[in-house]
Amino acid sequence: MRARRFLLVIFSIVLFFACRYAGKIEFTDDVISSMSDSTYKAVLADLGGTATETEIATYYVKNQRKYDK
């Protein structure tokens, strides 16, 4: 009985983090796909050219007014 509860807790934790990861990936994909190519390149240049897509998406959302004129 204790082993079953332990496995349920472990499964729940893994499921929670898997859902968080999937949400992060979906957020990133949605933001990147909504950006124009020139905006993507401008954000990438502002971040130094070595940023991940997650960093690009997060930076763009925080500074969207700067890029959407």
Buried (B, 14 or more C-beta within 10 A) or exposed (E): EEEEEEEEEEEEEEEEEEEEEEEEEEBBEEBBEEBEEEBBEBBBEBBEEEBEBBBBBBBBEEEEEEBEE
